[in-house]
């Protein structure tokens, strides 16, 4: 009877515990389930939310494969899902750069989740260097996260993310459009991996086409 109840309980746990993320990233460790649950519960934003983390992780792996880089998927998962946490769990010092803020807070969260803490410094480095204007250093996980995060500012997804920042009270989205124009020129030269550089050319052209069409449809931006 006890054995049967144990089997039933185990089966129920298997149903409750997800085995993969929304896009199919394996949740092959208990700590990953905890971090993913945190992201899904608290990181809600069309530009910086958990969906952005999903894209970053998957694109980062694609870049690693394309350039033949060996990456630790534990490090990459933790950094991808926590690198923008400051948008939802800000540091006491609100002027702290958000990647640095994430690096300072992530240790306690990962320790409580059961993360292999000997890998923490690699996670922190990836978080600190993830922005397109940052220097990610030589660590492969940091490099591919940097490039994946940068690519997510380009293409149609980049346009969707930035325009989502406008807000209902804004008079127009002209400021976000200007930022996107800057991204077209500023981001591609900062991409590090060859795979990201190739993808950056395509995404920058895609974004530029969107912006040119938008300019026409808003009468040279006079009715934007």
Secondary structure, DSSP 8 states (H G I E B T S, - for coil): -HHHHHHHHHHHHHHHS-SB-TT--B--SHHHHHHHHHHHHH---TTTSHHHHHHHHHHHHHHHHHHT----HHHHHHHHHHTTGGGTS--SSTTS-HHHHHHHHHHHHHHHHT--GGGHHHHHHHHHT-STTS---S-HHHHHHHHHHHHTTSHHHHHHHHHTTS-TT-S-SHHHHHHHHHHHHHTGGG--SHHHHHHHHHHHHHHHHHHHHHHHHTTTTTT-
